[in-house]
């Protein structure tokens, strides 16, 4: 079962967060040869999405970094969104690692 985490993203600013994937015993999952993808949507049923740039930043340590550029966040309407992060194993098994609510805070400076 995926973990749940709330994100707070500032409109018009760069955003980055790191997620550590752990096995059932609590130790980091080795993500060598895995791929990962993450998206942000206004609702689960939205046809449009904003893709996070996702990188496996420390494969042996199970770390994945998700980022949005300032240009990405500037195009988001303030409010609540949903997101998730999926990993795909070398044998094409897909696992949702984390999901949750992302709150986009409005910007004053443009």
C-alpha positions in Angstrom: 0.0 0.0 0.0 1.3 3.4 -0.9 2.3 5.9 1.7 0.4 9.2 2.0 2.1 12.6 2.1 0.9 16.2 1.7 2.9 18.6 -0.4 2.9 22.4 -0.3 4.1 24.0 -3.5 4.5 27.7 -4.0 3.2 29.0 -7.3 6.0 30.5 -9.5 8.8 28.9 -7.4 10.9 25.9 -8.0 9.9 22.8 -6.0 11.8 19.7 -5.1 11.3 16.8 -2.6 13.1 13.5 -2.0 11.2 10.3 -1.3 12.9 7.2 0.2 11.4 3.9 -0.8 11.7 1.3 2.0 10.9 -2.4 1.9 8.6 -4.2 4.4 11.5 -4.6 6.8 12.1 -0.8 6.8 15.4 -1.0 4.9 15.9 1.1 1.7 14.8 -0.6 -1.5 17.6 -0.9 -4.1 16.2 0.9 -7.1 19.0 0.0 -9.6 17.5 -0.4 -13.1 14.1 0.9 -11.9 12.3 3.8 -13.5 9.9 6.3 -11.8 7.2 8.7 -12.9 5.0 11.2 -11.0 2.1 13.4 -12.0 0.0 16.2 -10.4 -3.7 16.6 -11.4 -6.6 18.9 -10.3 -8.6 15.7 -9.6 -8.3 12.0 -10.1 -10.5 12.3 -13.2 -8.7 15.3 -14.8 -7.6 14.7 -18.4 -4.7 17.1 -18.0 -1.7 16.6 -15.8 1.6 18.2 -14.8 4.5 15.8 -14.9 7.1 16.0 -12.2 10.7 15.6 -13.3 11.7 12.4 -11.5 15.2 11.1 -10.9 16.4 8.1 -9.0 19.0 10.2 -7.1 20.4 7.3 -4.9 19.5 3.9 -6.3 21.2 1.9 -3.5 19.6 4.1 -0.9 16.1 4.0 -2.4 16.0 7.8 -3.0 13.9 9.4 -5.7 13.8 13.2 -6.3 10.7 14.8 -7.7 11.0 18.4 -9.0 8.9 21.1 -10.7 10.4 24.1 -12.3 9.3 27.7 -11.5 7.7 27.8 -15.0 5.7 24.6 -14.2 4.4 25.9 -10.9 3.6 29.4 -12.4 1.1 27.7 -14.7 -0.8 26.0 -11.9 -3.9 27.5 -10.5 -3.8 27.8 -6.7 -5.7 25.2 -4.8 -5.7 21.5 -4.0 -4.4 18.8 -6.4 -3.7 15.1 -6.2 -0.5 13.4 -7.1 1.3 10.1 -7.0 4.7 8.5 -7.6 5.0 5.2 -9.3 8.1 3.0 -9.7 8.6 0.3 -12.4 10.9 -2.6 -11.6 13.3 -4.1 -14.2 10.6 -6.8 -14.9 7.9 -4.2 -15.5 6.1 -4.5 -12.1 4.5 -1.1 -11.3 4.2 0.0 -7.6 2.6 3.2 -6.3 5.1 4.4 -3.7 3.4 7.6 -2.4 0.3 9.5 -3.1 -1.5 12.5 -1.6 -2.7 16.0 -1.7 -0.6 18.9 -3.1 -1.6 22.4 -2.1 -0.5 25.1 -4.6 -0.1 28.4 -2.7 -0.7 31.6 -4.7 2.1 33.9 -5.6 2.1 37.7 -5.2 5.3 38.5 -7.1 5.1 37.9 -10.9 
